[in-house]
Amino acid sequence: MSDITILTAPPFSTLCNAAFALRREVFVWEQKVPEAEENDADDLTATHFVAILEGEVVGTLRLLDKPEHIKIGRVAVRASFRGKGIAKAMMLAAMNYAKAQGRERFYLTAQSDKLGFYERLGFAAFGPEFQDGGMPHRAMRSYDRDTAALS
């Protein structure tokens, strides 16, 4: 979808605050994740991405720069905008951002019902299923040097 704009948003900027509100809407209200688990200290050091469509923030994710990999997390798209390629556009933009800084190892924990989405982006699940925020998850990683070719 060509009219999606993906931007980075500094913590506590207007855009980032809109991203935090969207995360609360998706994770806390819709998916019943305890609010105390949704926000954490990593929000202060993460690189936050927002997807803007029709003048509003409709998607968000964050990158955490760890020594061993880039951890992708808090991927959320407003319910009424799902199925429009927003999460894919954000993932590719975020991974290309990290690759431009020489980072090519990515890690995330996916809700188990979303594994296929991440597999199509070059991720592979590993390890046992576990509970996070009251939902089953799997760890996933990608060392694919050519993820941009998927876009």
Contacts in CASP RR format, 6 or more apart in sequence:
PFRMAT RR
TARGET T0000
AUTHOR 0000-0000-0000
METHOD contacts of the structure
MODEL  1
MSDITILTAPPFSTLCNAAFALRREVFVWEQKVPEAEENDADDLTATHFV
AILEGEVVGTLRLLDKPEHIKIGRVAVRASFRGKGIAKAMMLAAMNYAKA
QGRERFYLTAQSDKLGFYERLGFAAFGPEFQDGGMPHRAMRSYDRDTAAL
S
1 53 0 8 1.000
1 84 0 8 1.000
1 85 0 8 1.000
1 86 0 8 1.000
1 89 0 8 1.000
3 53 0 8 1.000
4 51 0 8 1.000
4 52 0 8 1.000
4 53 0 8 1.000
4 84 0 8 1.000
4 85 0 8 1.000
4 86 0 8 1.000
4 89 0 8 1.000
5 51 0 8 1.000
5 52 0 8 1.000
5 53 0 8 1.000
6 49 0 8 1.000
6 50 0 8 1.000
6 51 0 8 1.000
6 52 0 8 1.000
6 89 0 8 1.000
6 90 0 8 1.000
6 93 0 8 1.000
6 94 0 8 1.000
7 15 0 8 1.000
7 49 0 8 1.000
7 50 0 8 1.000
7 52 0 8 1.000
8 47 0 8 1.000
8 48 0 8 1.000
8 49 0 8 1.000
8 50 0 8 1.000
8 97 0 8 1.000
9 15 0 8 1.000
9 16 0 8 1.000
9 18 0 8 1.000
9 19 0 8 1.000
9 48 0 8 1.000
9 49 0 8 1.000
9 50 0 8 1.000
10 16 0 8 1.000
10 48 0 8 1.000
11 43 0 8 1.000
11 44 0 8 1.000
11 46 0 8 1.000
11 48 0 8 1.000
15 48 0 8 1.000
15 50 0 8 1.000
15 57 0 8 1.000
16 48 0 8 1.000
16 50 0 8 1.000
18 50 0 8 1.000
18 56 0 8 1.000
18 57 0 8 1.000
19 48 0 8 1.000
19 50 0 8 1.000
19 57 0 8 1.000
19 59 0 8 1.000
19 60 0 8 1.000
20 39 0 8 1.000
20 43 0 8 1.000
22 57 0 8 1.000
22 58 0 8 1.000
22 59 0 8 1.000
22 60 0 8 1.000
22 76 0 8 1.000
22 78 0 8 1.000
23 38 0 8 1.000
23 39 0 8 1.000
23 60 0 8 1.000
23 74 0 8 1.000
23 76 0 8 1.000
24 35 0 8 1.000
24 38 0 8 1.000
25 76 0 8 1.000
25 78 0 8 1.000
26 76 0 8 1.000
26 77 0 8 1.000
26 78 0 8 1.000
26 79 0 8 1.000
27 33 0 8 1.000
27 38 0 8 1.000
27 74 0 8 1.000
27 76 0 8 1.000
28 34 0 8 1.000
28 35 0 8 1.000
28 38 0 8 1.000
30 79 0 8 1.000
31 133 0 8 1.000
31 135 0 8 1.000
32 134 0 8 1.000
33 133 0 8 1.000
33 134 0 8 1.000
33 135 0 8 1.000
34 133 0 8 1.000
37 133 0 8 1.000
42 62 0 8 1.000
42 64 0 8 1.000
43 62 0 8 1.000
45 64 0 8 1.000
45 65 0 8 1.000
46 62 0 8 1.000
46 63 0 8 1.000
46 64 0 8 1.000
47 62 0 8 1.000
47 63 0 8 1.000
47 65 0 8 1.000
47 94 0 8 1.000
47 97 0 8 1.000
48 60 0 8 1.000
48 61 0 8 1.000
48 62 0 8 1.000
49 60 0 8 1.000
49 61 0 8 1.000
49 62 0 8 1.000
49 63 0 8 1.000
49 90 0 8 1.000
49 93 0 8 1.000
49 94 0 8 1.000
49 97 0 8 1.000
50 57 0 8 1.000
50 59 0 8 1.000
50 60 0 8 1.000
51 57 0 8 1.000
51 58 0 8 1.000
51 59 0 8 1.000
51 60 0 8 1.000
51 77 0 8 1.000
51 86 0 8 1.000
51 89 0 8 1.000
51 90 0 8 1.000
52 58 0 8 1.000
53 81 0 8 1.000
53 84 0 8 1.000
53 86 0 8 1.000
58 77 0 8 1.000
58 78 0 8 1.000
58 81 0 8 1.000
58 86 0 8 1.000
59 76 0 8 1.000
59 77 0 8 1.000
59 78 0 8 1.000
59 81 0 8 1.000
59 86 0 8 1.000
59 87 0 8 1.000
59 90 0 8 1.000
60 74 0 8 1.000
60 75 0 8 1.000
60 76 0 8 1.000
60 90 0 8 1.000
61 72 0 8 1.000
61 73 0 8 1.000
61 74 0 8 1.000
61 75 0 8 1.000
61 76 0 8 1.000
61 87 0 8 1.000
61 90 0 8 1.000
61 91 0 8 1.000
61 94 0 8 1.000
62 72 0 8 1.000
62 73 0 8 1.000
62 74 0 8 1.000
63 70 0 8 1.000
63 71 0 8 1.000
63 72 0 8 1.000
63 73 0 8 1.000
63 94 0 8 1.000
63 97 0 8 1.000
63 98 0 8 1.000
64 70 0 8 1.000
64 71 0 8 1.000
64 73 0 8 1.000
65 98 0 8 1.000
65 103 0 8 1.000
66 107 0 8 1.000
68 105 0 8 1.000
68 107 0 8 1.000
69 103 0 8 1.000
69 105 0 8 1.000
69 106 0 8 1.000
69 107 0 8 1.000
69 141 0 8 1.000
70 95 0 8 1.000
70 98 0 8 1.000
70 103 0 8 1.000
70 105 0 8 1.000
70 106 0 8 1.000
70 107 0 8 1.000
71 106 0 8 1.000
71 107 0 8 1.000
71 108 0 8 1.000
72 91 0 8 1.000
72 94 0 8 1.000
72 95 0 8 1.000
72 106 0 8 1.000
72 107 0 8 1.000
72 108 0 8 1.000
73 108 0 8 1.000
73 109 0 8 1.000
75 87 0 8 1.000
75 90 0 8 1.000
75 91 0 8 1.000
75 108 0 8 1.000
77 83 0 8 1.000
77 86 0 8 1.000
77 87 0 8 1.000
87 117 0 8 1.000
88 117 0 8 1.000
88 121 0 8 1.000
88 151 0 8 1.000
91 121 0 8 1.000
92 121 0 8 1.000
92 147 0 8 1.000
92 148 0 8 1.000
92 150 0 8 1.000
92 151 0 8 1.000
95 106 0 8 1.000
95 121 0 8 1.000
95 147 0 8 1.000
95 148 0 8 1.000
96 147 0 8 1.000
96 148 0 8 1.000
98 104 0 8 1.000
98 106 0 8 1.000
99 147 0 8 1.000
99 148 0 8 1.000
104 143 0 8 1.000
104 144 0 8 1.000
104 145 0 8 1.000
105 141 0 8 1.000
105 142 0 8 1.000
105 143 0 8 1.000
106 123 0 8 1.000
106 141 0 8 1.000
106 142 0 8 1.000
106 143 0 8 1.000
107 139 0 8 1.000
107 140 0 8 1.000
107 141 0 8 1.000
108 118 0 8 1.000
108 123 0 8 1.000
108 139 0 8 1.000
108 140 0 8 1.000
108 141 0 8 1.000
109 132 0 8 1.000
109 137 0 8 1.000
109 138 0 8 1.000
109 139 0 8 1.000
109 140 0 8 1.000
110 117 0 8 1.000
110 118 0 8 1.000
110 123 0 8 1.000
110 125 0 8 1.000
110 137 0 8 1.000
110 138 0 8 1.000
110 140 0 8 1.000
111 135 0 8 1.000
111 136 0 8 1.000
111 137 0 8 1.000
112 129 0 8 1.000
112 135 0 8 1.000
112 136 0 8 1.000
112 137 0 8 1.000
112 138 0 8 1.000
115 125 0 8 1.000
115 138 0 8 1.000
115 140 0 8 1.000
118 140 0 8 1.000
119 125 0 8 1.000
120 150 0 8 1.000
121 142 0 8 1.000
121 147 0 8 1.000
121 150 0 8 1.000
122 142 0 8 1.000
122 144 0 8 1.000
122 147 0 8 1.000
122 150 0 8 1.000
123 140 0 8 1.000
123 141 0 8 1.000
123 142 0 8 1.000
124 140 0 8 1.000
124 141 0 8 1.000
124 142 0 8 1.000
125 138 0 8 1.000
125 139 0 8 1.000
125 140 0 8 1.000
126 138 0 8 1.000
126 139 0 8 1.000
126 140 0 8 1.000
126 141 0 8 1.000
127 138 0 8 1.000
127 139 0 8 1.000
128 138 0 8 1.000
129 136 0 8 1.000
129 137 0 8 1.000
129 138 0 8 1.000
130 136 0 8 1.000
130 137 0 8 1.000
130 138 0 8 1.000
131 137 0 8 1.000
END
